[in-house]
Amino acid sequence: MFSEKEVEYLKSQHILRIATAAAPTTSKVEIENSSIQPDVVPVGFDFDGEYIYVGGMNIQNSTKYKNVLKNVKVALVVDDMKSVDPWDPRGLKIYGIADVVTRKGGYMEGTGHANPTYIRILPKKKWSWGIDEPVFVEGKFNVKSVKKN
């Protein structure tokens, strides 16, 4: 799903933002009257070439963990600025399916707060800008998207 440059980019980054929601809703009335609030948070992560792993010191007590137990759909953003002069953003937006796994050797082992529980995300769709190609082409934002079956 990811180009070689996108894999390099993901492996070079240390922070992503993960968005979760407790459960899907079906109508505007349900949304307005529910206590369900989408949550987005910056987190550390690692990428093994297939899955993205998100951990944390107290991950089982986190909103993202509790939300994933109720709704496996997540959205991620990994981005940065190569330069501000000229303006040159780059990044990836990813939709994925999450589950909870136990693993050894993840990035949390290097934090001094090792916890073998991780949210594992299987990317299903991605948008990429400024990584494989220039972010602006002929004055337009150049975004590439790929959907995995």
N, C-alpha and C positions, 0 to 999 in steps of 0.2 A: 504494500500500500504506500510506503514511503520511498522517495527517491534516496539515492546514496547521500546526497547533500542534506536532505531532511533528517536522515538517521544521524549523520554527523552533528547536525544542529541540535537535535534532541539530546544526544549524549553529551554535548558541551554545556547544556543548561542545567541549572540546579533548582529552579523554582518554577512552578506552574500554578495556575489558578484552576480550581475545580469547582464546578457548580453542580449542586444536587438539589433535589426536592423530595419531600417525604413520600408523596404518592401522586399519581396523575389525577387530574380533575377533568371533568367533562363539560362544565358549563361556566359561564361568567358568574352566575349566582353562587355556584359552589365555591368558586375561587374567592369571591368577595366575602363569603360567609365562613370560610374555613380558617383554621389556624395554620394552614400550610403556607410556608414562606420559603421560596427558593433561597439557597444559601451559597455564597461563593467565598472561597478562602484561598490565600496563597499557601502553598505547601511545598516541601521538598519531594523529590521523586527520583526514580531511575527507570531506565528503559532497556529491555533485554533484546530488542529487535522485533519482538512480537507484542509484548504486553508492557503497559506502563504501570508502575507500582507506586502507591502513595502510602506512606506510613505515618507514624507519630508516636510521641511518648505515651500519651493516654488515648490512643486512637479509638478504643471501644467506648469512650465517653464523649466522643466528638459528634457534632451534628452531622457531618458528612458520613460518618460510619453508620449512624442510626438511620439516616435517609437512604443509604444504599441498601440496607436490609429491607426497606419497604418499596424501593423503586430503583431498579438496576441501571436506569439510563442516566448518564452523566455527560457533562460538557467540560472541555478543558481548553485552556489557552496557555501557550508558551510563546512569549514574544520579548523582543528587546529592540534597541535602536543601534544599528551599526554606526550611525552618525546623525548628528542634529544639523550639521552644516556641511554638505547638503542633507536635507531631511531624508532619512533612509531607514524606515522601520522594516522589521522582518518578523515572521512568526508563523505559528500553526494554530488553528482552531480545530478541535477534534470532538466528535460525538462518539461515545463508546458505551459498552455494556460492562458493568462492574460486578465483581463478586469479592468475597473475603477469603484470603488464603493465609496460611502460615508458611513462611519461608526463611531460610538462613542465607546470609551473605548479602542482604540488601543494604541500602545506604544508611539505614538506622544504626547498623553496627558501628559505624564510624563516628557516631554522635556522642557516645558515652551514655546513651539512653536506649540501648538496644531493646527492641520489641519485635518479635517475629510475626506479628499480625500486620497484614497489609491489605489495602484495597487494590485489587488487580483490575485493570481496565483493558479490554480488548477493543482497539480502535475499529470503528465501522465506517466512518466518513470523516474526511479532513479537508480543510481549506488551508492553502499555503500562500504566503506572499513574501517576496524579497529574499528568498533562499536559493531557489534554482534560477530565477530570472529577476530582472529589475522590478522593483515594486511599482514603478510608474512607467507606463509605455504610452507615448503620444498623449501625455496629459491625463491618462486614465489609470485608475488603480488596477493593478494586474494581479488577480487572484486565481489560483488553480485549485480545483476541487476534484476529489476522487472518492467514490463510494465502494466499499468492500461488500461483496455478496455474502 
